[in-house]
């Protein structure tokens, strides 16, 4: 969308925007992890945008998905109740009739009761999603009205058997419903509620004629939330999706980063040979800083792991990102044993909690600006411990 000149103009605008938005937060970035965390209660007070958020920021991953089926209003609501600073509401995928809904993936067999609906049995199919063959039911094959007849279920019941109690209680929310819910919660709680939606598989959906970015921008504009200080951070694993959003809205933007040896799918499609390892070099980070305000790396890019799953070496990613003015919101902290570094596990039960506080403490000490977590209450207490240590 647009020429190289247009991209350059957008880059300059975003760079200035990033400097303005970070404000007091930008000054905080140069401090040590302990000093930065100590400013959590006051950083950016009275200022809009990213500078108004506590540091380190606790982000409710798909809501409070450690306790409720993910991407439901039950999960989102609980995340706020448990103290999350931002709610990741939601992973955005389209319906056949062009509405945006909140699901972890377009395939909904694992997150809804669609398999129990005989009327949709013939919708089960196999598709190639970002180069991977996936079998199931896909949002783009359903109208919104049809999806609203489904109910959410727990995605990982082996790790979260207690969450299955809530199977069938909530429907699939639309992005527009989330935007209205955000306003309602802001009024009810007397403080600004933030959300952190993600464009999912944007290249895949654009090829289907269901481009995500324009739909996101249209809804944000309709609700007056497309500005630099709007409480909506947009994220994507595809850098070109963030670049497209950069030209459509003024919201803070974040590039998500998977394992170092992987390639964003938009790079695969266009023949760009770069991997995530190239994007996290000083040169790659400078480029990202031209059109985004932050990165969302997997935690393994912050501290590498040994073969046995225990933590190994802290990388230079935090320092390198901060040098070019980028914030870091890594993903994902969870309380259960299988998701923790090996030295923080307690026993071998898949649904048992390990020493999540110890793991939070280790990651906070790297100087990250926030973290996605399925357990916002754990994250808030861990931050309190870290600030007051």
C-alpha positions in Angstrom: 0.0 0.0 0.0 1.8 3.0 -1.3 5.3 3.6 -2.7 8.7 3.5 -1.1 8.5 7.2 -0.6 5.2 6.8 1.3 6.9 4.2 3.5 9.7 6.6 4.2 7.2 9.3 5.2 5.4 6.9 7.5 8.7 5.8 9.0 9.6 9.3 9.9 6.2 10.0 11.4 6.3 6.8 13.5 9.8 7.6 14.8 8.6 11.0 16.0 5.5 9.4 17.4 7.5 6.8 19.3 9.6 9.5 20.9 6.6 11.5 21.9 4.6 8.5 23.3 7.4 7.1 25.3 7.8 10.4 27.2 8.7 9.7 30.8 8.8 6.0 29.9 11.6 6.7 27.5 13.7 8.1 30.3 13.0 5.1 32.4 14.4 2.8 29.7 18.0 3.7 30.5 17.8 2.6 34.2 18.7 -0.7 35.6 16.0 -3.4 36.0 15.6 -2.6 39.7 15.5 1.1 39.3 13.0 0.9 36.4 10.7 -1.4 38.3 10.8 1.0 41.3 9.2 3.6 39.1 6.3 1.3 38.4 3.9 3.2 40.6 4.6 6.7 39.2 6.1 6.4 35.7 4.1 8.5 33.3 1.4 9.5 35.8 -0.7 12.2 34.3 0.5 11.4 30.8 -1.3 9.5 28.1 0.0 6.7 25.9 2.6 4.1 26.8 4.2 6.4 29.4 1.1 6.0 31.6 1.6 2.2 32.1 3.4 0.7 35.1 6.8 -0.8 34.4 7.2 -3.8 34.3 3.7 -4.0 32.8 1.6 -7.1 33.5 -0.4 -8.1 30.4 -3.2 -10.6 30.7 -2.5 -13.2 28.0 -5.8 -13.8 26.2 -7.3 -12.5 29.4 -6.7 -14.6 32.6 -6.4 -17.8 30.5 -4.8 -19.6 33.4 -8.2 -19.6 35.1 -10.9 -19.3 32.4 -11.2 -20.4 28.7 -9.2 -18.0 26.7 -10.6 -15.1 24.7 -13.9 -14.9 26.5 -15.4 -12.0 28.4 -15.1 -14.2 31.5 -11.3 -14.4 30.9 -10.9 -10.7 30.0 -13.0 -9.6 33.0 -11.0 -11.8 35.4 -7.7 -10.4 34.1 -8.8 -6.9 35.1 -10.1 -8.1 38.5 -6.7 -9.8 39.1 -4.8 -6.5 38.4 -3.7 -6.8 34.8 -2.5 -3.5 33.4 -3.4 -4.6 29.8 -5.7 -7.3 28.5 -4.8 -9.1 25.3 -8.3 -8.9 23.9 -7.9 -10.5 21.4 -6.3 -12.5 18.6 -8.2 -11.2 15.6 -9.5 -13.5 12.8 -12.3 -12.8 10.3 -15.6 -14.5 9.7 -16.9 -15.3 6.2 -19.0 -12.2 6.2 -16.0 -10.0 7.2 -16.4 -9.5 11.0 -13.4 -9.7 13.3 -13.7 -12.1 16.2 -11.4 -13.1 19.0 -9.9 -16.6 18.7 -6.3 -17.8 19.3 -6.3 -19.3 15.8 -8.8 -19.4 12.9 -9.1 -23.1 13.5 -11.6 -23.4 16.3 -11.9 -27.1 17.0 -9.8 -26.8 20.1 -11.3 -23.6 21.6 -15.0 -24.1 20.9 -17.7 -26.8 21.0 -18.1 -26.8 17.2 -17.4 -30.5 17.1 -20.6 -31.0 19.1 -22.7 -29.2 16.5 -23.9 -31.7 13.9 -25.1 -28.9 11.7 -21.5 -27.9 11.1 -20.0 -31.4 10.6 -19.5 -30.8 6.9 -17.5 -27.6 7.6 -14.6 -29.7 8.9 -11.8 -29.5 6.4 -8.0 -29.4 5.9 -6.2 -26.2 4.9 -2.6 -25.1 4.6 -2.1 -22.3 7.2 1.2 -20.5 6.9 2.7 -23.6 5.2 1.3 -26.1 7.7 -1.5 -28.5 7.0 -4.3 -28.0 9.6 -7.5 -30.0 9.9 -10.6 -28.6 11.7 -13.1 -25.8 11.5 -12.1 -22.3 10.4 -13.7 -19.0 11.3 -13.6 -17.8 7.6 -16.0 -20.6 6.7 -18.7 -19.3 9.2 -20.8 -16.3 9.3 -20.8 -14.3 12.5 -24.3 -15.4 13.3 -23.2 -19.1 13.0 -20.2 -18.5 15.2 -22.4 -16.9 17.9 -24.1 -20.3 18.3 -20.9 -21.8 19.5 -19.4 -21.7 23.0 -15.8 -21.5 24.2 -14.0 -24.4 25.8 -10.6 -24.8 27.5 -7.8 -25.2 25.0 -5.3 -27.1 27.1 -7.4 -29.2 29.6 -4.4 -31.5 30.4 -2.7 -28.5 32.0 -5.8 -26.8 33.2 -8.5 -29.4 34.1 -10.2 -26.9 36.5 -10.9 -24.6 33.6 -13.1 -27.1 32.0 -15.7 -26.3 34.6 -16.4 -23.1 32.6 -16.7 -24.9 29.2 -19.8 -23.7 27.3 -20.4 -20.6 29.5 -19.2 -17.9 27.1 -19.6 -17.2 23.4 -17.0 -15.9 21.0 -16.6 -12.1 21.3 -16.2 -9.8 18.3 -13.6 -7.1 18.3 -16.3 -4.4 18.2 -17.8 -5.9 21.3 -14.4 -5.8 23.0 -14.0 -2.1 22.1 -17.4 -1.4 23.7 -16.5 -3.6 26.7 -13.3 -1.6 27.2 -15.2 1.6 27.4 -17.7 0.1 29.8 -15.0 -1.3 32.1 -13.1 2.0 32.0 -16.2 3.9 33.2 -17.0 1.2 35.8 -13.5 1.0 37.3 -12.7 4.6 37.2 -9.4 4.1 35.3 -8.4 3.5 31.8 -8.5 -0.1 30.6 -6.0 -1.0 28.0 -6.2 -3.8 25.3 -3.6 -5.4 23.1 -5.1 -7.1 20.0 -3.1 -9.1 17.5 -3.6 -9.5 13.8 -3.4 -13.3 13.2 -2.1 -14.8 10.0 -2.6 -11.5 8.0 -0.9 -12.8 4.8 -3.1 -15.9 4.8 -6.3 -13.8 5.2 -5.3 -11.2 2.7 -5.0 -13.9 0.0 -8.6 -14.9 0.9 -9.8 -11.3 0.4 -10.2 -10.8 4.1 -7.5 -8.3 4.9 -7.3 -7.7 8.6 -5.5 -4.3 8.9 -8.2 -2.2 7.1 -10.9 -3.8 9.2 -9.0 -3.2 12.4 -8.3 0.4 11.4 -12.0 1.0 10.5 -13.2 -0.1 13.9 -10.6 1.8 15.8 -11.5 4.9 13.9 -15.2 4.4 14.4 -14.6 4.2 18.2 -12.1 7.0 18.3 -9.2 4.7 19.3 -6.8 5.1 16.4 -4.6 7.8 17.9 -1.1 7.9 19.4 -2.4 8.0 23.0 -5.3 5.6 22.5 -5.2 2.7 25.0 -4.9 0.1 22.2 -1.6 -1.5 21.4 -1.5 -3.5 18.1 0.8 -6.4 17.5 1.6 -9.0 14.9 4.1 -11.7 14.1 4.3 -10.4 10.5 6.3 -7.1 10.2 4.5 -6.1 7.0 1.2 -6.2 8.9 2.6 -3.7 11.4 4.0 -1.6 8.5 0.5 -1.6 6.9 -1.1 -0.6 10.2 1.6 2.1 10.6 0.0 3.8 7.5 -3.6 3.4 8.7 -3.6 4.3 12.4 -1.4 6.1 15.0 -1.7 3.5 17.7 1.5 2.1 19.4 2.7 -0.9 17.4 4.6 -4.0 18.4 6.4 -6.6 16.3 6.1 -10.1 17.7 9.2 -12.4 17.4 9.3 -16.1 17.6 12.3 -18.4 17.8 15.6 -17.0 16.4 15.8 -19.6 13.6 12.2 -18.9 12.3 11.1 -16.7 9.5 7.9 -14.5 9.7 5.4 -16.0 7.2 5.2 -12.7 5.2 8.9 -13.1 4.7 8.5 -16.6 3.4 5.8 -15.5 1.0 7.8 -12.6 -0.4 11.1 -14.5 -0.5 12.8 -12.3 2.2 15.5 -14.6 3.5 15.8 -13.0 6.9 15.1 -14.8 10.1 14.1 -13.5 13.5 17.9 -13.7 14.3 18.4 -11.0 11.7 15.5 -8.9 13.1 17.1 -8.8 16.6 20.5 -7.5 15.5 21.1 -3.8 16.1 20.4 -3.2 12.4 17.2 -5.1 12.5 16.0 -3.4 15.6 16.8 0.0 14.2 14.6 -0.9 11.2 11.7 -2.0 13.4 12.0 1.2 15.4 11.3 3.1 12.3 7.7 1.9 12.2 6.9 0.4 15.6 7.3 1.3 19.3 8.1 -2.2 20.7 8.8 -5.8 20.2 7.2 -8.9 21.7 9.9 -11.6 21.8 9.5 -15.1 23.0 11.2 -15.3 26.5 13.9 -17.5 25.0 15.2 -14.5 23.1 15.8 -12.7 26.4 17.4 -15.6 28.2 18.4 -18.7 26.2 17.8 -22.2 27.4 20.1 -25.2 27.8 19.2 -28.6 26.3 17.6 -29.6 29.5 15.2 -26.7 29.5 16.9 -24.7 32.2 17.9 -21.1 31.7 21.3 -20.4 30.2 22.6 -17.0 29.1 21.0 -13.6 29.1 21.2 -12.0 25.7 21.8 -8.4 24.7 18.3 -8.0 23.3 16.9 -5.9 26.1 19.8 -3.4 26.0 19.9 -3.4 22.2 16.2 -2.7 21.9 16.3 0.0 24.5 19.2 1.7 22.6 16.8 2.3 19.7 13.9 3.3 21.8 11.9 0.0 21.6 10.0 -1.4 24.6 10.0 -5.2 25.2 6.9 -7.2 26.2 8.0 -10.8 26.0 5.7 -13.8 26.1 4.5 -16.0 27.9 4.7 -16.6 31.6 2.5 -19.4 33.0 2.4 -21.0 36.4 2.3 -24.7 35.4 5.4 -26.9 35.4 5.6 -27.7 31.7 5.8 -24.0 30.8 8.5 -23.0 33.3 12.3 -23.2 32.9 13.4 -26.6 34.3 14.9 -25.2 37.5 11.6 -23.6 38.5 9.5 -26.8 38.1 8.2 -28.6 41.2 7.6 -32.3 40.4 6.4 -33.5 37.1 2.6 -33.1 37.2 1.4 -31.3 34.0 -1.2 -29.3 35.9 0.9 -28.5 39.0 2.4 -25.1 39.7 6.1 -24.6 39.9 8.1 -21.7 41.3 6.5 -19.1 39.0 7.6 -16.2 41.3 11.2 -17.2 40.9 10.9 -17.3 37.2 9.2 -13.9 37.1 12.0 -12.5 39.3 14.6 -13.8 36.9 13.0 -12.3 33.8 12.2 -9.0 35.5 15.8 -8.6 36.4 16.8 -8.4 32.7 15.1 -5.0 32.4 12.1 -6.1 30.3 9.3 -3.5 30.2 6.5 -6.0 30.8 5.4 -9.5 30.2 2.5 -11.5 28.9 1.1 -13.9 31.5 -1.8 -16.3 31.7 -1.8 -15.6 35.5 -2.1 -11.9 36.0 -2.4 -12.1 39.8 0.9 -14.0 40.0 2.5 -11.4 37.7 1.2 -8.5 39.9 2.5 -10.1 43.1 5.8 -10.9 41.5 6.2 -7.3 40.3 5.4 -6.1 43.8 8.1 -8.4 45.2 10.6 -7.2 42.6 9.9 -3.5 43.2 10.2 -3.9 47.0 13.1 -6.2 47.2 
